[in-house]
Amino acid sequence: MVKINGLIAATFATFHADGSLNLGGIPPLVEKLIEDGLKGVFICGTNGEGPNLTVEERMAVAEAYVATAKGRLFVFVHVGHTSIAECRKLAAHAEKIGADAISAVAAFYFKPTNVANLVDSMVQIATAAPKTPFYYYHIPALTGVGMDMVEFLRIGEEKIANLAGIKYTAATIHEYQACLNFKGGKFDVLFGYDELLLPALAVGAKGAVGSTYNFAAPLYLRVMELFEAGHLHEAQQLQLLLVSMIREMVKFSPIPAQKAIMEMIGMDLGPSRLPLMSLSQHDKELLQTRLEAIGFFDTLKQIKPVNDRV
């Protein structure tokens, strides 16, 4: 089983000013992520506003990312939906176009009642793309489904033939560590809380998926390098800067705020769709001022992207 070693950007859908899909915004974003040293993209998830897209739009976004990545980035396609039938349609499409992996959240309206029920639901989705690795997307803060993930792996390994692992987006580091070490590390458990990347590294994380990796990957990769080299204090200080950045960002609506930061570094990805609301010009300026005050942009300029280093 292939395991991810490095960072995956939970990246965006790009829109025109009128809110319609702008597939032309995807290629330059992909090139930036490659330049920054990312290993892959996770598309149509939370940051990609998957729940705000139609099934047809999600398919179009997936096609654009797969075509642009051309084997240069590992492409995860999120296929989660409140309807399992729609999940299956998205999963089959992802396999057909050559996505590297699929992932799905739990149903978040009629929720699974226990771990076995959750696994049975994921079986239905994963079997629609039997040749494609499947990652369960654990994000209890948004789905309201916060079940035992070690138990999920125990039951899932017997019932989901293409189960590759979990995208683990929760702050419960102790359970994350247990998942990492289940059956001697059988599964690829990708960490999904950017604020806690350094603690996750300390318990054994090798791969992570994050939204702020779209614009701050060089800093996070430097945290990983410092940790691996044993320079723990420096890693802590840089992680603290990233925590401070996120604390400022989440004072606004997080996804629109991240799009605003992308605009600040020269990449306009368009607005967000309701009920998400794009930041006003005043709020954009306020966020930029706060990020400048903590030294975020200055530090980002000082650390070269991995692929720019001599």
N, C-alpha and C positions, 0 to 999 in steps of 0.2 A: 504493500500500500504506500502510495506517495504521501509524504507529510510535508506541509508547508514550513519552511524555515525562513522567516522574514515577515514583512508587513503586507497586508492586503488593504487597499483603500475601499471603504464602503462609500461608493461614489454616487454621483448625481444623475438624475435625468435633467436634460437641458431644455429650456423653454424659450419661445419667442415672447416679446413683450405682451402679446395678447393672451398668453397662457397656452398656446398651442405648442405641440412638441417640436423641438428644434434638433433634429438628428445631426445637423451640421456642427453642433457644438461639441459633439463627442470626440472626434478625432484629435483636436488640439489638446483636450483634457487627457486623453490616453497618452499622447506624446509627453506631456508634462510629467505624468505619473511614472512613465518609464525612465525619464531623465532623473527623477528624484530617487530612483532605486527601489520602487515598489515591486513586489513579486506578483501581484494580481489585483483584480477588482471584484468587488461584491456588488452586484447591480440589482436594481428594483427592490431593494430592501427598505429599511426605515429612512436612511439618508437619501435614497433614490426615489422617495415618495411613491413606492410601489402601490400602496393602498389607494393613492390618488390617481392612478393610471388605469385606463381600460385594459382588458386582456390583450387587445390588438396593439395598443401602444406599448405594453410591456414586451410583446414579441418583437416589435420594431426596435425598441431600445436594445434588447438582447442581440438581435441581428447586427446592429451597428457596432456594439462593443466587440462581439466575436470577430466580425470582419476586420475591424481596425486593429485589434490586439494581434492577430495573425501569429499566434504562438509565442508572442513576446511577453504577454501577461497571462497568468492563470485566471480564467473567467468563471466566477461563481454566479449562477443565475438564481435569484430568489424567486420561487414559484408559489409561495404561500398565499392563501386566499381563504375567505370564509366558506367557500364552496369547494369541496374536494374534487368535484368534476372539473372545475376551472383549474385547480392545481394540476390535475392530471394532464389537461390540455397544454398548460404552460411547460410542464416537465417534459412531455413528449416533444414539444417544439424545441426546447433547449437541447435535448439529445440530438435531434435531427440536424440542427445548425452547428453542432460541434462544440457546445459548451464543455468546459472541463469538469464542472461539478454543478449540482443543484442543491438548493437549501429551502427549507420551509419552516415558518413559525407554526405554532399551534393555532387551531381555530380560535378566534378571539371574540366571537359573539355567543354561539353555542359551544361552550368550552368542554374539553375532555374532562371526564370525571375522575380518572385515576391514571397511573402510568401505563397500565396495560391498554386502556382505551386510547391513550395518546399514541402508543406504539402502533396499534391497529390502524389509526388514522394515517400515520406516516407510511405504513406499509402500502396503503392505497396510492399514495403520492409517488413513493420511490419506485414502485413496480411499473409506473408509466414511462420510466427512463431506466430500464434495467442495466444498461451498460455504462451508466454515468454515476460516479460517486455521489452519495447523498449525505448531507450534513443537516442534522436537526438544528434549528435556529432557536436557541434558548434565550428569551428576552422577557422575563416575567414582569418587568416594570411596565411594559406596554401591552402585553397579551393578557396579563392577569393569571397566567398559567405558570406556576412555580413549583413544579414537581421534582422529585429526587432524580437527579441526572445520572447517578451511578446505577440506580435501578433501571433507568431508561436504557443505558448501555447493556445491562445484564439481559434484559428482555429483548431489546432490539437486535443484539448480535445473532439471536436465534431466528428472528422473524424478518429482518430487513437485510436481504442478501447483499445489497450494495451500500450498506451503512459504512461511511468512511469516518464519521466523527460528529462533533458538535461545534457550532459557533456559539461560544459561551459568553453571553452578554449579561453578566450579573456580578455583583461585588462580593459574592460568597467564595472567597479565595480557597477556603478549606475544601469545599466541594469540588471546585475546579481542580485542585491538586489531586483529589481522589479520582476524578475522571481521567486525568492525565496518566495516572498509574494503574488504571483498571486493566487487568490481565497483562501486566507487565508493559503497559503503554501501547496496547494494541491499536487504539484509535487516535485519530488526529483531532485534538481538542484545541481549537483556536480561541484565544482570549479576545474579548470584545469590549473591554472597558478601558478606554485610552488613559484615563486618570490613574489607573492602577497597573500600567504596563510594567513598571519596575518591580513592584511586589509580585506580579505574576511571573516575571523572569526568575525571581528568587525561589519559586516553588517548581520551576522546571519548564515554563512556557518557552516555546521556540518560534511559534507563529501567532500572529494576532491580526484581527480585523478591526479597523477603526475609521470613524468619520473624519477626525481631524488629521488623519494621515494624508488627506487630499492636499493640504497646504503646509503641513508641518512635518512631513516624513523625514527630512534630513535631521531634524532634532531628535525624533524618536529613534531613528537608526543610530544616532550618536549615543543615546542612552544605552542601547543594546551593546554597542561596541565598548563603551566604558565599563559596563557590567561584566562583559566577557573578559576584559583585560584586568579586572579586579580593582578598578578605580571607583569604588563604591560611593565615596563622598561626592565626586564630580557627577556621577550618574544621578545621585539624589538631588543635587542642586539643579541640574537640567530638568529632571522630572518635576521638580517644584515649580519651575518656570512654566512648564506645560500645564500643570494643575492650575496655576494662577491664570493662564490664558483661558482655560476652560471655565473657570469660575467667572471670569468677565463675560465670556461668550454666552453662558446660560442665564445671564441676567436679561437676555433677550430670547426670542423664540429660537431654539438651537439650530434648526435646519436653515431657516432664512438667514440667521446670523453667520453661519458657515458660508453660505453663498455670498454674503456681503464681504467676508474676509477674502474669498476667492477673487472678488472684484477688486479688492484693495491691492492684490498682488498681480492684477492685470488680466484676469480671466472672468468675463461676464457670462454667467451661466443662465441668466434670465431670472424671472420671478419664481415664487412658489405658488402652488395652487391652494385655494381655500379648502379647509378652514385654516391652513397655514397662511400667515400674512408676511409679505416681504417687509423688511425694515424701511422705515421712513428715512429720508436723507439726514434728518437730525439724528436719528438713532445710529445710522451708519457712521456719522462723524463722531458721535459719542463713543461708540465701540472702538473705532480706530484710535481715538485719543487715549482711551484706557489701555489698549494693547501697546501703544507706543510708550506709555508711562511705565509699564512693567519691563520694557526692553525686549518685547517679543520680536518685533520686526528687525531690530538691530542684530539680535542673536541669530535669527534665521538667515540674515545676509552673511554672517560670519562663517557659518557652517555650510560648506559646499555640498550639493547633492552627491550621492555616492558615485554616480556615473560621470561626474565632472572632475573627480579627483585624479591626480597624476600618480 
